Amino acid sequence: MNTFKTIFAVLSSVCLLSCQETIHNDAPENIEVDVTKTQDEALFSKYEYIPLETSENCLLPAMLHKIVSCHDTLVIHSIIQNTLLSFKNDGSFIRRFPIGNGPDELIYPVDIALDPENNTLQILDSYQFIKEFSLDGTRICEIKVEDPYMRVGKLKNEVLLFDANLGKKNDYYFEFTDGQNNLKLINKKKYFNDIVYIPYSTFSTVDDNTVFFYHQFENVVYSWTPKDTIATPVYQLTFPHEKSIADLSLESPLQARDYQKLYDAKEYIFGIKSLYVTNNLLFFTVETDQLYYCLYDRDTKKIRICNQLLEGLPNPDGIIGIEGNYLLYALTPEQIITYSQENPLSEKISSQMKGMKEDDNPVIIKCKMN
């Protein structure tokens, strides 16, 4: 677990977006993130939890990367051990998606996204194939893209793709494609081309026609609809008392070891790590010396910043999904047990502790935003 986190951090990068040709020029709304006003309390108070079934057929690794929810089904993905499984909403195991080299199998699922119009999954396989699967594990169709990508999203007929600097020849970060027409957005800065990073999230659906997207170490949130040929910056994050990694000006390419030194020093805000939208609320996290949980009310223009997500539970490493107005994340039994040894544990989940073993499957937490 710790080894993978170290690798994850080294792969993380500082990437600035050059947006002179592919964005709208209107000034975005400013969100001031003053971490000196962080509240020493939980951001949210209400949650539900789902203990996932543990059996030989459905063992999950400790680190999960994405959860998508459709009706009464949770599809859970982890890059580790080539893992893509589905569970019912009560945590009981349904199926494991087929992995292999056959025509109806997945070779290496990198990321997943729900197509809510068709109740199907878009699966980014082996970085360059978008394969559509039904929730029962049946392959429907496939699209091959020219460059390798690390994250996938879905909006109407468009597949949304994000390049984590895997494609060394292309000079953009995002591609939106319907399989025939491609729109390439947000130019890369050449001196960051050699650094790869793996974000927890990249795309957040606002409604049936709009998606917000962002680059993890850029301080801008962009908006896009299928009729747009450019991206529109809608929010600009500013940090009045902190240095932001996005404001660095470099004369030579940044190498992975240089990034690691900056990250370890904890002297910079390392941009947006997770962003989710529901109704009038914008939730995101930023990181410097610690992870800050931020909730911005888009109507009142007020922000609340806390150092704890839920009282009585350990903070998650990352938010990995959304279901309505619930944020989704995973806690391992080991994390919960270790936390309970030094902190008061939430009364709601303490009963679950009685039969919990450290090597059981993770517990899914559904954190209510309002």
C-alpha positions as CSV (number, residue, x, y, z in Angstrom):
1,M,0.0,0.0,0.0
2,N,2.7,2.5,1.0
3,T,4.9,1.5,-1.9
4,F,2.1,2.1,-4.3
5,K,1.3,5.5,-2.7
6,T,5.0,6.5,-3.2
7,I,4.8,5.5,-6.9
8,F,1.5,7.3,-7.2
9,A,3.2,10.5,-5.8
10,V,6.2,10.2,-8.1
11,L,3.9,9.8,-11.1
12,S,2.0,12.9,-10.1
13,S,3.1,15.9,-12.0
14,V,2.9,19.7,-12.1
15,C,1.2,20.5,-15.3
16,L,0.1,24.0,-16.5
17,L,-2.5,24.5,-19.1
18,S,-1.8,26.7,-22.1
19,C,-5.2,27.8,-23.1
20,Q,-4.7,30.6,-25.7
21,E,-6.3,28.7,-28.6
22,T,-8.9,26.4,-27.1
23,I,-10.7,28.3,-24.4
24,H,-13.3,31.1,-24.3
25,N,-11.8,34.5,-23.2
26,D,-14.5,35.5,-20.7
27,A,-13.1,36.0,-17.2
28,P,-14.0,33.0,-14.9
29,E,-15.6,33.5,-11.5
30,N,-13.0,33.7,-8.7
31,I,-13.1,31.3,-5.8
32,E,-10.8,32.4,-3.0
33,V,-9.4,29.4,-1.1
34,D,-8.0,30.8,2.1
35,V,-6.7,27.8,4.0
36,T,-5.8,29.9,7.0
37,K,-9.6,30.0,7.6
38,T,-9.9,26.2,7.7
39,Q,-12.3,25.0,10.3
40,D,-11.2,22.3,12.7
41,E,-14.3,20.2,12.2
42,A,-16.1,17.9,9.8
43,L,-17.4,19.4,6.5
44,F,-20.4,17.0,6.5
45,S,-22.4,15.1,9.1
46,K,-24.6,12.6,7.3
47,Y,-23.5,9.4,5.6
48,E,-24.4,5.9,4.8
49,Y,-22.1,2.9,4.4
50,I,-21.9,-0.3,2.5
51,P,-19.7,-3.2,3.7
52,L,-18.8,-5.1,0.6
53,E,-19.0,-8.9,0.5
54,T,-15.7,-10.6,1.1
55,S,-15.1,-13.9,-0.6
56,E,-12.5,-15.6,-2.8
57,N,-14.3,-14.5,-6.0
58,C,-14.6,-10.8,-5.2
59,L,-11.5,-9.7,-3.3
60,L,-10.6,-6.1,-3.9
61,P,-7.2,-4.4,-3.5
62,A,-6.9,-1.7,-0.7
63,M,-6.7,1.2,-3.2
64,L,-9.7,1.7,-5.4
65,H,-9.8,4.3,-8.2
66,K,-13.4,4.7,-9.4
67,I,-16.9,3.8,-8.4
68,V,-19.9,4.3,-10.7
69,S,-23.5,3.8,-9.5
70,C,-26.4,2.8,-11.7
71,H,-29.8,2.0,-10.2
72,D,-29.0,-0.8,-7.6
73,T,-25.5,-1.6,-8.9
74,L,-22.1,-0.3,-7.9
75,V,-19.3,-0.9,-10.4
76,I,-15.9,-0.7,-8.7
77,H,-12.6,-0.3,-10.5
78,S,-8.9,-0.5,-9.4
79,I,-5.9,-0.4,-11.7
80,I,-4.2,-2.7,-9.2
81,Q,-4.6,-6.4,-10.1
82,N,-6.7,-5.6,-13.2
83,T,-9.8,-5.3,-11.1
84,L,-13.4,-4.5,-12.3
85,L,-16.2,-5.9,-10.3
86,S,-19.9,-5.1,-9.7
87,F,-21.8,-5.3,-6.4
88,K,-25.4,-4.7,-5.4
89,N,-26.3,-1.6,-3.3
90,D,-26.3,-3.8,-0.2
91,G,-22.7,-4.9,-0.9
92,S,-23.4,-8.4,-2.2
93,F,-21.2,-9.5,-5.1
94,I,-22.7,-9.7,-8.6
95,R,-19.9,-10.4,-11.1
96,R,-16.4,-9.8,-12.2
97,F,-15.9,-8.3,-15.7
98,P,-14.1,-10.6,-18.1
99,I,-10.3,-10.0,-18.3
100,G,-8.2,-11.6,-21.1
101,N,-7.3,-11.5,-24.7
102,G,-10.6,-12.7,-26.2
103,P,-12.9,-10.6,-28.4
104,D,-15.4,-10.0,-25.6
105,E,-12.9,-9.5,-22.8
106,L,-10.9,-6.5,-21.4
107,I,-7.1,-6.6,-21.5
108,Y,-6.3,-3.8,-19.0
109,P,-9.1,-1.6,-17.9
110,V,-7.6,1.8,-17.1
111,D,-10.8,3.8,-16.2
112,I,-14.6,3.6,-16.4
113,A,-17.5,6.0,-16.9
114,L,-21.2,5.5,-16.8
115,D,-23.4,6.3,-19.8
116,P,-26.6,7.2,-18.0
117,E,-28.7,7.5,-21.2
118,N,-28.1,3.8,-22.1
119,N,-27.2,2.4,-18.6
120,T,-23.9,1.1,-20.0
121,L,-20.3,1.4,-19.1
122,Q,-17.6,3.1,-21.1
123,I,-14.4,1.3,-20.3
124,L,-11.0,2.7,-21.3
125,D,-9.0,-0.4,-22.1
126,S,-5.3,-0.5,-22.6
127,Y,-5.2,3.3,-22.8
128,Q,-6.4,3.5,-26.4
129,F,-9.7,1.5,-26.7
130,I,-13.1,2.7,-25.5
131,K,-15.2,-0.4,-25.0
132,E,-18.9,-0.2,-24.2
133,F,-20.2,-2.9,-21.9
134,S,-23.6,-3.6,-20.5
135,L,-23.8,-3.8,-16.7
136,D,-24.1,-7.6,-17.0
137,G,-20.6,-7.8,-18.5
138,T,-21.5,-8.1,-22.2
139,R,-19.4,-6.1,-24.7
140,I,-21.5,-3.9,-27.1
141,C,-19.0,-1.9,-29.2
142,E,-15.5,-0.5,-29.4
143,I,-13.8,2.7,-30.5
144,K,-10.0,3.0,-31.0
145,V,-8.4,6.4,-30.4
146,E,-5.1,7.6,-31.8
147,D,-3.3,8.6,-28.6
148,P,-3.1,6.9,-25.2
149,Y,-5.3,8.2,-22.4
150,M,-5.6,7.8,-18.7
151,R,-9.2,9.0,-17.8
152,V,-12.5,8.7,-19.5
153,G,-15.9,10.4,-19.1
154,K,-19.3,10.4,-21.0
155,L,-21.6,13.2,-22.0
156,K,-24.5,12.4,-24.4
157,N,-22.8,10.9,-27.5
158,E,-19.4,12.3,-26.6
159,V,-16.6,10.2,-25.0
160,L,-14.4,12.5,-22.9
161,L,-10.7,11.6,-22.6
162,F,-7.8,12.9,-20.6
163,D,-4.1,12.4,-21.4
164,A,-1.9,12.2,-18.4
165,N,1.2,12.9,-20.6
166,L,1.2,9.3,-21.9
167,G,1.1,10.6,-25.5
168,K,4.5,12.2,-26.0
169,K,3.7,13.4,-29.5
170,N,0.4,15.1,-29.0
171,D,0.3,18.6,-27.6
172,Y,-3.1,18.7,-25.9
173,Y,-4.6,17.2,-22.7
174,F,-8.2,16.5,-23.6
175,E,-10.0,14.9,-26.5
176,F,-13.8,14.8,-26.8
177,T,-14.9,12.4,-29.5
178,D,-18.1,10.7,-30.8
179,G,-16.0,8.2,-32.7
180,Q,-15.9,10.2,-35.9
181,N,-15.4,13.9,-35.0
182,N,-12.6,14.8,-32.5
183,L,-12.2,18.0,-30.5
184,K,-8.8,18.5,-28.9
185,L,-8.6,21.0,-26.0
186,I,-6.1,22.7,-23.7
187,N,-2.5,22.7,-25.1
188,K,0.3,21.3,-23.2
189,K,3.3,23.2,-21.9
190,K,6.3,21.4,-23.5
191,Y,8.4,21.5,-20.4
192,F,5.9,19.3,-18.6
193,N,5.7,16.7,-21.3
194,D,8.0,14.2,-19.6
195,I,6.0,14.0,-16.4
196,V,3.0,11.6,-16.0
197,Y,0.4,11.9,-13.2
198,I,-2.7,9.9,-12.4
199,P,-5.6,12.1,-11.1
200,Y,-8.5,10.7,-9.0
201,S,-11.0,12.5,-11.1
202,T,-11.0,14.8,-14.2
203,F,-14.6,15.1,-15.4
204,S,-17.7,16.1,-13.4
205,T,-21.1,16.1,-15.1
206,V,-23.2,19.2,-14.2
207,D,-26.3,18.2,-16.1
208,D,-27.4,16.4,-19.2
209,N,-25.6,18.9,-21.4
210,T,-22.7,20.2,-19.4
211,V,-19.5,18.8,-18.0
212,F,-16.9,20.5,-15.8
213,F,-13.3,19.4,-16.3
214,Y,-9.9,20.4,-14.9
215,H,-6.3,19.6,-14.9
216,Q,-5.2,18.4,-11.5
217,F,-2.4,21.0,-11.0
218,E,-4.1,23.9,-12.8
219,N,-6.3,26.3,-10.8
220,V,-9.0,26.6,-13.4
221,V,-12.3,24.7,-13.8
222,Y,-13.5,24.5,-17.4
223,S,-17.0,24.0,-18.8
224,W,-18.0,22.3,-22.0
225,T,-21.2,21.3,-23.8
226,P,-21.5,19.2,-27.0
227,K,-22.3,22.2,-29.1
228,D,-19.1,24.0,-28.0
229,T,-15.9,24.1,-30.1
230,I,-13.9,25.6,-27.3
231,A,-13.6,25.2,-23.5
232,T,-15.0,28.0,-21.2
233,P,-13.1,28.7,-17.9
234,V,-15.9,29.0,-15.3
235,Y,-13.9,29.1,-12.0
236,Q,-10.5,30.4,-11.1
237,L,-9.1,29.3,-7.7
238,T,-6.8,31.7,-5.9
239,F,-4.9,31.1,-2.7
240,P,-4.2,34.4,-0.8
241,H,-1.8,33.0,1.7
242,E,-0.2,30.0,-0.1
243,K,2.0,29.5,-3.2
244,S,0.3,27.5,-5.9
245,I,2.2,25.0,-8.0
246,A,0.4,26.3,-11.0
247,D,2.1,29.7,-10.7
248,L,5.6,28.2,-11.0
249,S,7.6,29.6,-13.9
250,L,10.3,27.2,-15.1
251,E,13.1,27.6,-17.5
252,S,13.9,23.9,-18.0
253,P,11.8,20.7,-18.0
254,L,10.7,19.5,-14.6
255,Q,11.8,15.9,-13.9
256,A,10.0,13.4,-11.7
257,R,12.6,13.7,-8.9
258,D,12.3,17.5,-8.9
259,Y,8.5,17.2,-8.6
260,Q,8.9,14.7,-5.7
261,K,11.1,17.2,-3.8
262,L,8.5,19.9,-4.3
263,Y,5.8,17.5,-3.1
264,D,7.7,16.3,-0.1
265,A,8.5,19.9,1.0
266,K,4.7,20.7,1.2
267,E,5.3,24.4,0.4
268,Y,2.8,24.6,-2.5
269,I,-0.9,24.1,-3.1
270,F,-1.0,21.1,-5.5
271,G,-4.1,22.2,-7.3
272,I,-7.5,20.5,-7.4
273,K,-7.4,16.8,-6.6
274,S,-11.1,15.9,-6.8
275,L,-14.1,17.9,-8.1
276,Y,-17.8,17.0,-8.0
277,V,-20.9,19.0,-8.7
278,T,-24.4,18.6,-7.5
279,N,-27.2,21.2,-7.7
280,N,-25.7,24.5,-6.5
281,L,-22.8,22.9,-4.7
282,L,-19.2,22.5,-5.9
283,F,-17.1,20.1,-3.8
284,F,-13.3,19.9,-4.3
285,T,-10.1,19.2,-2.4
286,V,-6.8,20.9,-2.5
287,E,-3.5,19.8,-1.0
288,T,-0.4,21.4,0.6
289,D,0.7,20.3,4.0
290,Q,-2.6,18.4,4.3
291,L,-5.7,17.7,2.4
292,Y,-8.4,20.4,2.6
293,Y,-12.1,19.7,1.9
294,C,-13.9,22.6,0.3
295,L,-17.6,23.2,-0.4
296,Y,-18.5,26.2,-2.5
297,D,-22.1,27.4,-2.8
298,R,-22.5,28.6,-6.3
299,D,-25.6,30.7,-5.4
300,T,-24.3,32.5,-2.3
301,K,-20.7,32.5,-3.5
302,K,-19.5,31.4,-0.1
303,I,-16.9,28.7,0.6
304,R,-16.4,26.4,3.6
305,I,-13.0,24.8,4.2
306,C,-12.5,21.9,6.7
307,N,-9.7,19.6,7.6
308,Q,-12.1,16.7,8.2
309,L,-14.7,15.2,5.9
310,L,-16.9,13.2,8.4
311,E,-16.7,13.1,12.2
312,G,-15.9,9.8,13.6
313,L,-14.3,8.4,10.5
314,P,-10.8,8.6,9.0
315,N,-10.3,11.0,6.1
316,P,-10.2,9.3,2.7
317,D,-7.2,9.5,0.4
318,G,-9.5,10.5,-2.4
319,I,-13.1,10.8,-3.4
320,I,-13.7,8.3,-6.2
321,G,-17.4,8.7,-7.3
322,I,-20.7,10.5,-6.9
323,E,-24.3,9.2,-6.6
324,G,-26.8,12.0,-6.7
325,N,-25.8,14.3,-3.8
326,Y,-23.6,11.6,-2.2
327,L,-19.9,11.6,-2.5
328,L,-18.4,8.0,-2.7
329,Y,-15.2,6.8,-1.3
330,A,-13.7,3.7,0.2
331,L,-12.1,2.9,3.6
332,T,-10.3,-0.3,4.3
333,P,-11.0,-2.2,7.6
334,E,-7.4,-1.6,8.5
335,Q,-7.9,2.2,8.2
336,I,-11.1,2.1,10.3
337,I,-9.6,-0.2,13.0
338,T,-6.4,1.9,13.2
339,Y,-8.4,5.1,13.5
340,S,-10.6,3.7,16.2
341,Q,-7.6,2.9,18.4
342,E,-6.8,6.6,18.9
343,N,-10.1,8.4,18.0
344,P,-13.8,8.1,18.9
345,L,-15.4,6.1,16.1
346,S,-18.7,7.0,14.6
347,E,-21.5,5.2,16.5
348,K,-23.2,4.3,13.2
349,I,-20.3,2.2,12.0
350,S,-19.0,0.9,15.3
351,S,-21.4,-2.1,15.2
352,Q,-19.8,-3.1,11.9
353,M,-16.5,-3.3,13.7
354,K,-17.5,-6.4,15.7
355,G,-17.2,-8.8,12.8
356,M,-14.6,-6.8,10.7
357,K,-11.3,-8.3,9.8
358,E,-8.3,-6.2,8.5
359,D,-8.2,-8.2,5.2
360,D,-11.9,-7.8,4.5
361,N,-13.0,-5.9,1.4
362,P,-13.2,-2.1,1.8
363,V,-16.3,-0.3,3.1
364,I,-17.9,2.1,0.8
365,I,-18.9,5.4,2.4
366,K,-21.7,7.5,0.9
367,C,-21.2,11.0,2.2
368,K,-24.3,13.3,1.8
369,M,-23.4,16.8,0.6
370,N,-26.7,18.5,1.7
